[in-house]
């Protein structure tokens, strides 16, 4: 059975913290969601991923409601 990559975004890129916006380089074979922010220890997202886009939309709506 072949390995399937559901979110294969290729090599490179960055992981971003959803709490403090710290970014780190994406490491090959380590999903950003498994990385912890070196500044605040929060989980990270792959910059430009579907989940990152959803986070940005939600964050934008929350700021607009304030």
N, CA, C and O atoms as a GROMACS GRO file, in nm:
protein
  264
    1UNK      N    1   0.085  -0.117   0.000
    1UNK     CA    2   0.000   0.000   0.000
    1UNK      C    3   0.090   0.124   0.000
    1UNK      O    4   0.178   0.136   0.084
    2UNK      N    5   0.067   0.212  -0.092
    2UNK     CA    6   0.150   0.333  -0.106
    2UNK      C    7   0.117   0.434   0.004
    2UNK      O    8   0.004   0.444   0.050
    3UNK      N    9   0.219   0.508   0.043
    3UNK     CA   10   0.198   0.616   0.141
    3UNK      C   11   0.118   0.728   0.076
    3UNK      O   12   0.147   0.769  -0.037
    4UNK      N   13   0.018   0.776   0.146
    4UNK     CA   14  -0.062   0.887   0.096
    4UNK      C   15  -0.031   1.011   0.178
    4UNK      O   16  -0.026   1.006   0.301
    5UNK      N   17  -0.010   1.122   0.110
    5UNK     CA   18   0.015   1.248   0.177
    5UNK      C   19  -0.107   1.336   0.157
    5UNK      O   20  -0.128   1.390   0.049
    6UNK      N   21  -0.187   1.350   0.261
    6UNK     CA   22  -0.310   1.428   0.250
    6UNK      C   23  -0.281   1.576   0.236
    6UNK      O   24  -0.356   1.648   0.170
    7UNK      N   25  -0.173   1.622   0.298
    7UNK     CA   26  -0.145   1.765   0.298
    7UNK      C   27  -0.004   1.791   0.248
    7UNK      O   28   0.068   1.874   0.304
    8UNK      N   29   0.036   1.722   0.145
    8UNK     CA   30   0.172   1.735   0.094
    8UNK      C   31   0.191   1.872   0.031
    8UNK      O   32   0.145   1.899  -0.080
    9UNK      N   33   0.261   1.959   0.103
    9UNK     CA   34   0.288   2.093   0.055
    9UNK      C   35   0.432   2.107   0.006
    9UNK      O   36   0.477   2.217  -0.025
   10UNK      N   37   0.502   1.995   0.000
   10UNK     CA   38   0.639   1.999  -0.049
   10UNK      C   39   0.739   2.040   0.057
   10UNK      O   40   0.704   2.064   0.173
   11UNK      N   41   0.863   2.046   0.015
   11UNK     CA   42   0.970   2.084   0.106
   11UNK      C   43   0.970   2.235   0.127
   11UNK      O   44   0.911   2.310   0.050
   12UNK      N   45   1.037   2.276   0.230
   12UNK     CA   46   1.047   2.419   0.259
   12UNK      C   47   0.924   2.470   0.330
   12UNK      O   48   0.842   2.392   0.379
   13UNK      N   49   0.911   2.599   0.334
   13UNK     CA   50   0.797   2.660   0.400
   13UNK      C   51   0.826   2.688   0.546
   13UNK      O   52   0.936   2.665   0.596
   14UNK      N   53   0.722   2.738   0.615
   14UNK     CA   54   0.739   2.775   0.754
   14UNK      C   55   0.620   2.728   0.836
   14UNK      O   56   0.509   2.709   0.785
   15UNK      N   57   0.645   2.709   0.965
   15UNK     CA   58   0.541   2.679   1.062
   15UNK      C   59   0.517   2.809   1.140
   15UNK      O   60   0.612   2.880   1.172
   16UNK      N   61   0.392   2.839   1.170
   16UNK     CA   62   0.358   2.962   1.238
   16UNK      C   63   0.276   2.933   1.364
   16UNK      O   64   0.189   2.846   1.364
   17UNK      N   65   0.306   3.007   1.470
   17UNK     CA   66   0.234   2.993   1.596
   17UNK      C   67   0.105   3.074   1.588
   17UNK      O   68   0.106   3.189   1.544
   18UNK      N   69  -0.004   3.014   1.630
   18UNK     CA   70  -0.133   3.083   1.625
   18UNK      C   71  -0.154   3.176   1.744
   18UNK      O   72  -0.250   3.253   1.745
   19UNK      N   73  -0.067   3.168   1.842
   19UNK     CA   74  -0.081   3.256   1.960
   19UNK      C   75   0.009   3.379   1.952
   19UNK      O   76  -0.036   3.490   1.979
   20UNK      N   77   0.136   3.359   1.916
   20UNK     CA   78   0.230   3.473   1.920
   20UNK      C   79   0.288   3.509   1.783
   20UNK      O   80   0.368   3.601   1.773
   21UNK      N   81   0.248   3.437   1.676
   21UNK     CA   82   0.292   3.463   1.538
   21UNK      C   83   0.440   3.433   1.512
   21UNK      O   84   0.492   3.472   1.408
   22UNK      N   85   0.508   3.366   1.603
   22UNK     CA   86   0.646   3.324   1.581
   22UNK      C   87   0.649   3.225   1.466
   22UNK      O   88   0.562   3.139   1.457
   23UNK      N   89   0.749   3.235   1.378
   23UNK     CA   90   0.763   3.138   1.270
   23UNK      C   91   0.896   3.066   1.282
   23UNK      O   92   0.996   3.122   1.328
   24UNK      N   93   0.895   2.940   1.240
   24UNK     CA   94   1.016   2.860   1.233
   24UNK      C   95   1.016   2.788   1.099
   24UNK      O   96   0.911   2.772   1.036
   25UNK      N   97   1.132   2.745   1.055
   25UNK     CA   98   1.142   2.671   0.930
   25UNK      C   99   1.074   2.535   0.944
   25UNK      O  100   1.088   2.468   1.047
   26UNK      N  101   1.000   2.496   0.841
   26UNK     CA  102   0.937   2.364   0.839
   26UNK      C  103   1.046   2.258   0.823
   26UNK      O  104   1.135   2.271   0.739
   27UNK      N  105   1.037   2.153   0.904
   27UNK     CA  106   1.132   2.042   0.895
   27UNK      C  107   1.069   1.929   0.813
   27UNK      O  108   0.954   1.893   0.836
   28UNK      N  109   1.146   1.874   0.719
   28UNK     CA  110   1.097   1.763   0.637
   28UNK      C  111   1.048   1.650   0.726
   28UNK      O  112   1.112   1.616   0.826
   29UNK      N  113   0.936   1.592   0.690
   29UNK     CA  114   0.876   1.475   0.756
   29UNK      C  115   0.824   1.503   0.896
   29UNK      O  116   0.790   1.409   0.968
   30UNK      N  117   0.817   1.630   0.938
   30UNK     CA  118   0.761   1.666   1.069
   30UNK      C  119   0.646   1.763   1.045
   30UNK      O  120   0.670   1.880   1.014
   31UNK      N  121   0.522   1.717   1.059
   31UNK     CA  122   0.410   1.808   1.038
   31UNK      C  123   0.416   1.925   1.137
   31UNK      O  124   0.448   1.906   1.254
   32UNK      N  125   0.384   2.044   1.090
   32UNK     CA  126   0.387   2.161   1.177
   32UNK      C  127   0.298   2.144   1.298
   32UNK      O  128   0.328   2.197   1.405
   33UNK      N  129   0.187   2.071   1.284
   33UNK     CA  130   0.097   2.052   1.397
   33UNK      C  131   0.163   1.974   1.510
   33UNK      O  132   0.114   1.974   1.623
   34UNK      N  133   0.275   1.907   1.482
   34UNK     CA  134   0.350   1.836   1.584
   34UNK      C  135   0.461   1.921   1.644
   34UNK      O  136   0.526   1.879   1.740
   35UNK      N  137   0.483   2.039   1.588
   35UNK     CA  138   0.584   2.130   1.640
   35UNK      C  139   0.522   2.214   1.753
   35UNK      O  140   0.402   2.239   1.753
   36UNK      N  141   0.605   2.256   1.848
   36UNK     CA  142   0.562   2.346   1.956
   36UNK      C  143   0.639   2.476   1.940
   36UNK      O  144   0.758   2.474   1.906
   37UNK      N  145   0.574   2.586   1.963
   37UNK     CA  146   0.636   2.717   1.950
   37UNK      C  147   0.750   2.731   2.052
   37UNK      O  148   0.732   2.702   2.170
   38UNK      N  149   0.867   2.776   2.005
   38UNK     CA  150   0.978   2.794   2.098
   38UNK      C  151   0.958   2.912   2.193
   38UNK      O  152   1.027   2.922   2.294
   39UNK      N  153   0.864   3.000   2.163
   39UNK     CA  154   0.838   3.117   2.248
   39UNK      C  155   0.731   3.090   2.353
   39UNK      O  156   0.749   3.123   2.470
   40UNK      N  157   0.617   3.029   2.312
   40UNK     CA  158   0.504   3.014   2.405
   40UNK      C  159   0.454   2.870   2.421
   40UNK      O  160   0.359   2.846   2.496
   41UNK      N  161   0.514   2.775   2.351
   41UNK     CA  162   0.483   2.632   2.359
   41UNK      C  163   0.347   2.593   2.301
   41UNK      O  164   0.298   2.483   2.326
   42UNK      N  165   0.286   2.682   2.223
   42UNK     CA  166   0.159   2.649   2.157
   42UNK      C  167   0.185   2.563   2.034
   42UNK      O  168   0.297   2.561   1.981
   43UNK      N  169   0.083   2.492   1.988
   43UNK     CA  170   0.094   2.415   1.865
   43UNK      C  171   0.105   2.511   1.747
   43UNK      O  172   0.058   2.625   1.753
   44UNK      N  173   0.167   2.463   1.641
   44UNK     CA  174   0.190   2.548   1.524
   44UNK      C  175   0.112   2.494   1.404
   44UNK      O  176   0.068   2.379   1.404
   45UNK      N  177   0.097   2.578   1.303
   45UNK     CA  178   0.031   2.542   1.178
   45UNK      C  179   0.126   2.569   1.062
   45UNK      O  180   0.215   2.654   1.072
   46UNK      N  181   0.109   2.496   0.953
   46UNK     CA  182   0.188   2.520   0.833
   46UNK      C  183   0.137   2.646   0.767
   46UNK      O  184   0.018   2.656   0.734
   47UNK      N  185   0.224   2.742   0.747
   47UNK     CA  186   0.187   2.867   0.683
   47UNK      C  187   0.135   2.839   0.542
   47UNK      O  188   0.201   2.772   0.463
   48UNK      N  189   0.017   2.891   0.512
   48UNK     CA  190  -0.044   2.872   0.380
   48UNK      C  191  -0.128   2.746   0.368
   48UNK      O  192  -0.187   2.722   0.262
   49UNK      N  193  -0.135   2.665   0.473
   49UNK     CA  194  -0.215   2.542   0.467
   49UNK      C  195  -0.364   2.575   0.480
   49UNK      O  196  -0.401   2.688   0.514
   50UNK      N  197  -0.446   2.477   0.454
   50UNK     CA  198  -0.591   2.494   0.467
   50UNK      C  199  -0.626   2.534   0.610
   50UNK      O  200  -0.708   2.624   0.631
   51UNK      N  201  -0.566   2.468   0.708
   51UNK     CA  202  -0.595   2.499   0.848
   51UNK      C  203  -0.548   2.640   0.886
   51UNK      O  204  -0.612   2.708   0.966
   52UNK      N  205  -0.436   2.683   0.830
   52UNK     CA  206  -0.388   2.818   0.855
   52UNK      C  207  -0.486   2.920   0.797
   52UNK      O  208  -0.516   3.021   0.861
   53UNK      N  209  -0.537   2.894   0.678
   53UNK     CA  210  -0.635   2.984   0.616
   53UNK      C  211  -0.763   2.992   0.700
   53UNK      O  212  -0.817   3.101   0.719
   54UNK      N  213  -0.810   2.879   0.751
   54UNK     CA  214  -0.928   2.879   0.837
   54UNK      C  215  -0.903   2.960   0.964
   54UNK      O  216  -0.989   3.035   1.008
   55UNK      N  217  -0.783   2.944   1.023
   55UNK     CA  218  -0.748   3.020   1.142
   55UNK      C  219  -0.749   3.170   1.112
   55UNK      O  220  -0.802   3.249   1.190
   56UNK      N  221  -0.691   3.210   0.998
   56UNK     CA  222  -0.687   3.352   0.962
   56UNK      C  223  -0.828   3.408   0.944
   56UNK      O  224  -0.855   3.521   0.985
   57UNK      N  225  -0.916   3.331   0.881
   57UNK     CA  226  -1.054   3.376   0.862
   57UNK      C  227  -1.124   3.395   0.997
   57UNK      O  228  -1.191   3.496   1.018
   58UNK      N  229  -1.107   3.299   1.086
   58UNK     CA  230  -1.171   3.308   1.219
   58UNK      C  231  -1.113   3.426   1.297
   58UNK      O  232  -1.188   3.501   1.359
   59UNK      N  233  -0.983   3.442   1.294
   59UNK     CA  234  -0.916   3.550   1.365
   59UNK      C  235  -0.960   3.686   1.310
   59UNK      O  236  -0.979   3.781   1.386
   60UNK      N  237  -0.976   3.695   1.180
   60UNK     CA  238  -1.021   3.818   1.116
   60UNK      C  239  -1.162   3.854   1.160
   60UNK      O  240  -1.190   3.971   1.185
   61UNK      N  241  -1.252   3.756   1.168
   61UNK     CA  242  -1.390   3.780   1.211
   61UNK      C  243  -1.393   3.823   1.356
   61UNK      O  244  -1.470   3.912   1.392
   62UNK      N  245  -1.310   3.762   1.441
   62UNK     CA  246  -1.307   3.798   1.583
   62UNK      C  247  -1.260   3.942   1.602
   62UNK      O  248  -1.314   4.014   1.685
   63UNK      N  249  -1.160   3.984   1.525
   63UNK     CA  250  -1.112   4.121   1.534
   63UNK      C  251  -1.218   4.220   1.486
   63UNK      O  252  -1.232   4.329   1.541
   64UNK      N  253  -1.292   4.180   1.383
   64UNK     CA  254  -1.396   4.265   1.327
   64UNK      C  255  -1.515   4.282   1.421
   64UNK      O  256  -1.584   4.384   1.416
   65UNK      N  257  -1.539   4.182   1.506
   65UNK     CA  258  -1.652   4.186   1.598
   65UNK      C  259  -1.623   4.269   1.723
   65UNK      O  260  -1.714   4.305   1.797
   66UNK      N  261  -1.495   4.300   1.746
   66UNK     CA  262  -1.457   4.374   1.868
   66UNK      C  263  -1.494   4.519   1.859
   66UNK      O  264  -1.469   4.595   1.953
   0.00000   0.00000   0.00000
